[in-house]
């Protein structure tokens, strides 16, 4: 009885927090789009406060690395090289980006993005959609496959606020990769590094305009 009540409560929380809030942000659109970073940071803080109530959560999970982290790092690098080349080819073929426009035209802003994006955007997103999601809602989705798909789904949904189709589609693909990495490693550090590298490549490539809401 108690476990059924907890499951119902978590289902309601999941619906409000990771479905309702993104849909509300999408509905409000322009009003909230320019304040994405403060919203992300506040939501990540709320998620950490909720995680404090989880008996299986420990603060060391914020900085732990798997025992064999070197092969994980190698895999992240190889996937980035292969996937990054494919993304470059697609952007050049489709004309979806003015290639390398940010480093060419605004090198100062580009350098700031390289430094700040992993900390102010990738990290809070990974706290919300990987650390919090996998820790808090594992009883709702049960199997690794369902967890990965659900994590990628709500991650893509959160990108609807940006007002274009490219951001949710790319976020869905990235979300699958990041969720898989987190499931394999349970390392916030590694998945944040991976997310940060991919985000920096998108901005370098010229696709960052689909993810820019008004703040870095």
C-alpha positions, -999 to 999 in steps of 0.1 A, spaced: 0 0 0 28 24 10 48 16 -22 17 21 -44 11 56 -27 47 65 -33 44 54 -70 13 76 -74 30 106 -58 61 102 -79 39 99 -111 22 131 -102 55 148 -94 70 136 -127 40 149 -146 41 183 -131 79 188 -130 91 172 -162 60 173 -184 39 202 -171 67 228 -166 83 223 -201 48 225 -217 41 257 -197 74 272 -208 67 263 -244 32 279 -242 47 311 -227 74 310 -254 91 344 -258 83 354 -222 105 327 -207 129 320 -235 153 347 -225 156 335 -190 165 298 -196 197 297 -176 182 311 -144 153 287 -148 177 258 -153 197 266 -123 166 270 -101 151 237 -113 184 219 -108 185 233 -72 150 220 -66 159 186 -79 189 184 -56 167 194 -26 142 166 -36 171 141 -39 180 148 -3 149 129 7 160 98 -13 175 72 11 198 58 -16 212 92 -26 246 104 -15 262 137 -22 294 120 -35 273 110 -65 279 146 -77 316 140 -83 321 102 -84 338 85 -114 335 48 -123 364 26 -114 374 22 -151 367 58 -163 395 59 -190 376 36 -215 345 57 -209 364 88 -217 379 72 -248 344 62 -260 331 97 -254 359 111 -275 355 86 -304 318 91 -305 323 129 -305 347 127 -334 325 104 -355 292 121 -346 307 156 -349 320 149 -384 285 136 -394 269 167 -379 293 189 -398 285 171 -430 247 174 -424 250 211 -416 270 218 -447 247 197 -469 214 211 -456 225 247 -451 212 245 -415 241 266 -402 264 294 -413 294 272 -406 318 284 -379 301 318 -378 305 323 -341 343 318 -338 348 337 -371 326 367 -363 325 369 -325 355 350 -311 351 366 -277 316 353 -273 326 319 -287 354 316 -261 329 326 -233 305 299 -245 332 273 -245 340 282 -208 305 288 -195 282 264 -214 294 232 -196 289 249 -162 258 270 -166 238 248 -191 252 213 -194 257 207 -157 222 218 -145 206 199 -173 224 167 -164 215 172 -127 178 174 -138 175 149 -167 201 123 -156 211 124 -119 177 134 -106 156 115 -132 175 82 -128 176 84 -90 140 96 -84 119 78 -111 136 44 -114 105 28 -99 83 43 -126 102 31 -156 119 0 -141 140 -12 -171 172 5 -184 157 8 -219 126 26 -206 146 49 -184 169 59 -213 139 65 -236 120 85 -210 150 105 -200 157 114 -237 120 122 -242 116 147 -214 150 162 -224 137 168 -259 104 181 -246 122 207 -225 137 221 -257 103 229 -272 106 263 -255 133 273 -280 107 276 -307 122 255 -335 121 219 -345 159 214 -347 165 218 -310 141 191 -298 152 167 -326 189 172 -318 181 171 -280 164 137 -285 194 123 -302 218 138 -276 195 127 -248 197 91 -259 234 93 -259 237 111 -225 212 88 -208 230 58 -221 263 72 -208 248 79 -174 232 45 -171 265 28 -179 287 50 -156 263 66 -131 288 95 -133 274 131 -134 310 143 -141 314 122 -172 280 128 -187 283 166 -180 317 165 -198 301 147 -228 271 171 -229 294 201 -226 317 189 -255 287 183 -278 271 216 -269 304 235 -275 307 217 -309 272 227 -318 279 264 -310 313 262 -328 296 247 -359 270 273 -361 240 253 -349 240 270 -315 215 295 -328 188 268 -324 197 265 -287 202 301 -278 174 317 -257 190 350 -248 217 340 -223 248 319 -227 
